[in-house]
Amino acid sequence: FMAGNVAPHVLRLKCGLEPVSAQQYPPITRWKHNFPIADMWKELLIESSGKAKDGLRYLRGSPSGKPIEFIANDFHSGALDLLQASLANSGVEELVEVHE
């Protein structure tokens, strides 16, 4: 969610833990380097995770005291099913009102 300063996929990534799948670390961390790319990646991930958590807190309880609500609609029910699954996976389904 760009509105909450949440980088794509950032909340699914891990730092300092053994990955369950290769997708949890970007390809650049598996390339050969002459500098500590894993440490740099960990620092960036910690920073972006913090920003994402702050952004989601803001979206869930804006200064007005009410959550910011997003509205999505589409004619194709399959697209809405994909959207709802994606929202559930990202943990923000309560922020989006979906209409067909």
Backbone hydrogen bonds, N-H to C=O, Kabsch-Sander energy under -0.5 kcal/mol:
donor,donor_aa,acceptor,acceptor_aa,energy
4,G,1,F,-0.8
5,N,2,M,-1.7
6,V,1,F,-2.4
7,A,5,N,-0.7
10,V,7,A,-1.9
12,R,9,H,-1.3
13,L,9,H,-0.8
13,L,10,V,-0.6
14,K,24,Q,-0.7
24,Q,21,S,-1.7
25,Y,22,A,-1.3
29,T,26,P,-1.6
30,R,27,P,-2.0
31,W,27,P,-0.5
31,W,28,I,-0.8
37,I,35,F,-2.3
40,M,36,P,-2.1
41,W,37,I,-3.0
42,K,38,A,-2.3
43,E,39,D,-2.3
44,L,40,M,-2.4
45,L,41,W,-2.7
46,I,42,K,-2.5
47,E,43,E,-2.3
48,S,44,L,-2.9
49,S,45,L,-2.6
50,G,46,I,-2.0
51,K,47,E,-2.0
52,A,48,S,-2.4
53,K,49,S,-2.5
54,D,50,G,-2.3
55,G,51,K,-2.6
56,L,52,A,-2.7
57,R,53,K,-2.1
58,Y,54,D,-2.1
59,L,55,G,-2.5
60,R,56,L,-2.4
61,G,57,R,-1.5
62,S,66,K,-1.3
65,G,62,S,-2.9
68,I,59,L,-2.8
70,F,95,L,-3.2
72,A,97,E,-3.0
74,D,99,H,-1.3
77,S,75,F,-0.7
79,A,76,H,-0.6
80,L,76,H,-1.5
81,D,77,S,-2.3
82,L,78,G,-2.1
83,L,79,A,-2.3
84,Q,80,L,-2.8
85,A,81,D,-2.2
86,S,82,L,-2.4
87,L,83,L,-2.8
88,A,84,Q,-2.2
89,N,85,A,-2.3
90,S,86,S,-1.8
91,G,87,L,-0.8
91,G,88,A,-0.6
92,V,87,L,-2.0
93,E,87,L,-0.6
95,L,92,V,-2.0
96,V,93,E,-0.9
97,E,70,F,-3.3
97,E,95,L,-0.5
98,V,96,V,-0.6
99,H,72,A,-2.5
